[in-house]
Amino acid sequence: MLESIAIIIFILITSLAGYYFRLLTFSGSIAAFIVGAAAAWGFGFYGLLVLGFFFASSSLWSI
């Protein structure tokens, strides 16, 4: 239970950081939270890790 709460808080912080650093729009930040939560729920930590690598690499390419 505590692990699930920690993962959700991590996803929330990451999506808000994307908005704060102007990597995402506000609606993109909301969508990132929903997709991240769904990936964590469906695929666990490793699915979230793959999604995080995708977000990081696509953000680097768009700078």
BATI-460166 format. One record per atom (N, C-alpha, C): residue in one letter; x, y, z. Coordinates in steps of 0.2 Angstrom, whole numbers, padded with zeros to 4 digits. Layout:
<drentis>
+------+-------+-------+-------+
| banu |     u |     v |     w |
+------+-------+-------+-------+
|    A |     X |     Y |     Z |
...
+------+-------+-------+-------+
</drentis>
This chain:
<drentis>
+------+-------+-------+-------+
| banu |     u |     v |     w |
+------+-------+-------+-------+
|    M |  0004 | -0006 |  0000 |
|    M |  0000 |  0000 |  0000 |
|    M |  0004 |  0006 |  0000 |
|    L |  0009 |  0006 |  0004 |
|    L |  0014 |  0012 |  0005 |
|    L |  0018 |  0013 | -0002 |
|    E |  0020 |  0007 | -0005 |
|    E |  0023 |  0008 | -0011 |
|    E |  0019 |  0011 | -0017 |
|    S |  0013 |  0009 | -0017 |
|    S |  0008 |  0012 | -0022 |
|    S |  0007 |  0019 | -0021 |
|    I |  0007 |  0022 | -0015 |
|    I |  0006 |  0029 | -0013 |
|    I |  0012 |  0032 | -0016 |
|    A |  0018 |  0030 | -0014 |
|    A |  0025 |  0033 | -0016 |
|    A |  0025 |  0033 | -0024 |
|    I |  0023 |  0028 | -0027 |
|    I |  0023 |  0028 | -0035 |
|    I |  0019 |  0034 | -0037 |
|    I |  0013 |  0034 | -0035 |
|    I |  0008 |  0039 | -0037 |
|    I |  0011 |  0046 | -0035 |
|    I |  0014 |  0047 | -0030 |
|    I |  0017 |  0054 | -0028 |
|    I |  0023 |  0055 | -0033 |
|    F |  0027 |  0050 | -0034 |
|    F |  0032 |  0051 | -0039 |
|    F |  0030 |  0053 | -0046 |
|    I |  0024 |  0050 | -0048 |
|    I |  0021 |  0052 | -0055 |
|    I |  0019 |  0059 | -0055 |
|    L |  0015 |  0061 | -0049 |
|    L |  0013 |  0067 | -0049 |
|    L |  0018 |  0073 | -0049 |
|    I |  0024 |  0071 | -0045 |
|    I |  0029 |  0076 | -0045 |
|    I |  0032 |  0077 | -0052 |
|    T |  0033 |  0071 | -0055 |
|    T |  0036 |  0071 | -0062 |
|    T |  0032 |  0075 | -0067 |
|    S |  0025 |  0074 | -0067 |
|    S |  0021 |  0077 | -0072 |
|    S |  0021 |  0085 | -0070 |
|    L |  0021 |  0087 | -0064 |
|    L |  0021 |  0094 | -0062 |
|    L |  0028 |  0097 | -0064 |
|    A |  0033 |  0093 | -0063 |
|    A |  0040 |  0096 | -0065 |
|    A |  0040 |  0097 | -0073 |
|    G |  0037 |  0092 | -0076 |
|    G |  0037 |  0093 | -0084 |
|    G |  0033 |  0100 | -0086 |
|    Y |  0028 |  0101 | -0082 |
|    Y |  0024 |  0107 | -0083 |
|    Y |  0028 |  0113 | -0081 |
|    Y |  0032 |  0113 | -0075 |
|    Y |  0035 |  0118 | -0072 |
|    Y |  0041 |  0120 | -0077 |
|    F |  0045 |  0115 | -0080 |
|    F |  0050 |  0117 | -0084 |
|    F |  0048 |  0118 | -0091 |
|    R |  0042 |  0118 | -0093 |
|    R |  0039 |  0120 | -0099 |
|    R |  0040 |  0114 | -0104 |
|    L |  0041 |  0108 | -0102 |
|    L |  0041 |  0102 | -0106 |
|    L |  0035 |  0100 | -0108 |
|    L |  0030 |  0101 | -0104 |
|    L |  0023 |  0099 | -0105 |
|    L |  0018 |  0105 | -0104 |
|    T |  0012 |  0105 | -0108 |
|    T |  0007 |  0110 | -0106 |
|    T |  0003 |  0107 | -0100 |
|    F | -0002 |  0111 | -0098 |
|    F | -0005 |  0109 | -0092 |
|    F | -0009 |  0103 | -0094 |
|    S | -0013 |  0103 | -0099 |
|    S | -0016 |  0097 | -0101 |
|    S | -0012 |  0091 | -0102 |
|    G | -0006 |  0092 | -0105 |
|    G | -0001 |  0087 | -0106 |
|    G |  0002 |  0084 | -0099 |
|    S |  0002 |  0088 | -0094 |
|    S |  0004 |  0086 | -0088 |
|    S | -0001 |  0082 | -0085 |
|    I | -0008 |  0083 | -0086 |
|    I | -0013 |  0079 | -0083 |
|    I | -0013 |  0072 | -0087 |
|    A | -0012 |  0073 | -0093 |
|    A | -0012 |  0066 | -0097 |
|    A | -0006 |  0062 | -0095 |
|    A |  0000 |  0065 | -0094 |
|    A |  0006 |  0062 | -0092 |
|    A |  0004 |  0058 | -0085 |
|    F |  0001 |  0061 | -0080 |
|    F | -0001 |  0058 | -0074 |
|    F | -0005 |  0052 | -0075 |
|    I | -0010 |  0053 | -0079 |
|    I | -0015 |  0048 | -0080 |
|    I | -0012 |  0042 | -0084 |
|    V | -0008 |  0043 | -0089 |
|    V | -0004 |  0038 | -0093 |
|    V |  0001 |  0034 | -0088 |
|    G |  0005 |  0038 | -0084 |
|    G |  0009 |  0036 | -0079 |
|    G |  0006 |  0031 | -0074 |
|    A |  0000 |  0033 | -0071 |
|    A | -0003 |  0029 | -0066 |
|    A | -0006 |  0023 | -0070 |
|    A | -0008 |  0023 | -0076 |
|    A | -0011 |  0017 | -0079 |
|    A | -0005 |  0013 | -0081 |
|    A |  0001 |  0015 | -0083 |
|    A |  0007 |  0011 | -0084 |
|    A |  0009 |  0008 | -0078 |
|    A |  0009 |  0011 | -0072 |
|    A |  0012 |  0009 | -0066 |
|    A |  0007 |  0003 | -0063 |
|    W |  0000 |  0004 | -0064 |
|    W | -0005 |  0000 | -0062 |
|    W | -0005 | -0007 | -0066 |
|    G | -0004 | -0006 | -0073 |
|    G | -0004 | -0012 | -0078 |
|    G |  0003 | -0015 | -0078 |
|    F |  0008 | -0012 | -0078 |
|    F |  0015 | -0015 | -0079 |
|    F |  0019 | -0015 | -0074 |
|    G |  0018 | -0011 | -0068 |
|    G |  0022 | -0011 | -0063 |
|    G |  0027 | -0006 | -0064 |
|    F |  0033 | -0007 | -0059 |
|    F |  0038 | -0002 | -0059 |
|    F |  0042 | -0002 | -0066 |
|    Y |  0043 | -0008 | -0069 |
|    Y |  0047 | -0008 | -0075 |
|    Y |  0043 | -0005 | -0081 |
|    G |  0037 | -0005 | -0081 |
|    G |  0033 | -0001 | -0087 |
|    G |  0033 |  0006 | -0086 |
|    L |  0033 |  0008 | -0079 |
|    L |  0034 |  0015 | -0078 |
|    L |  0041 |  0018 | -0079 |
|    L |  0046 |  0013 | -0079 |
|    L |  0053 |  0015 | -0080 |
|    L |  0054 |  0016 | -0088 |
|    V |  0051 |  0011 | -0092 |
|    V |  0051 |  0012 | -0099 |
|    V |  0048 |  0019 | -0101 |
|    L |  0042 |  0020 | -0098 |
|    L |  0039 |  0026 | -0100 |
|    L |  0043 |  0032 | -0098 |
|    G |  0046 |  0032 | -0092 |
|    G |  0051 |  0038 | -0090 |
|    G |  0057 |  0039 | -0095 |
|    F |  0060 |  0033 | -0097 |
|    F |  0065 |  0034 | -0102 |
|    F |  0063 |  0037 | -0109 |
|    F |  0057 |  0035 | -0111 |
|    F |  0054 |  0038 | -0117 |
|    F |  0053 |  0046 | -0116 |
|    F |  0050 |  0048 | -0110 |
|    F |  0049 |  0055 | -0109 |
|    F |  0055 |  0058 | -0109 |
|    A |  0060 |  0056 | -0105 |
|    A |  0067 |  0059 | -0105 |
|    A |  0070 |  0060 | -0111 |
|    S |  0070 |  0055 | -0115 |
|    S |  0073 |  0055 | -0122 |
|    S |  0070 |  0060 | -0127 |
|    S |  0063 |  0059 | -0127 |
|    S |  0059 |  0064 | -0131 |
|    S |  0060 |  0071 | -0129 |
|    S |  0061 |  0072 | -0123 |
|    S |  0062 |  0079 | -0120 |
|    S |  0068 |  0082 | -0122 |
|    L |  0073 |  0078 | -0122 |
|    L |  0080 |  0080 | -0124 |
|    L |  0080 |  0081 | -0132 |
|    W |  0077 |  0077 | -0136 |
|    W |  0077 |  0078 | -0143 |
|    W |  0073 |  0084 | -0145 |
|    S |  0068 |  0087 | -0141 |
|    S |  0064 |  0092 | -0143 |
|    S |  0067 |  0099 | -0140 |
|    I |  0073 |  0099 | -0137 |
|    I |  0076 |  0105 | -0135 |
|    I |  0080 |  0108 | -0140 |
+------+-------+-------+-------+
</drentis>
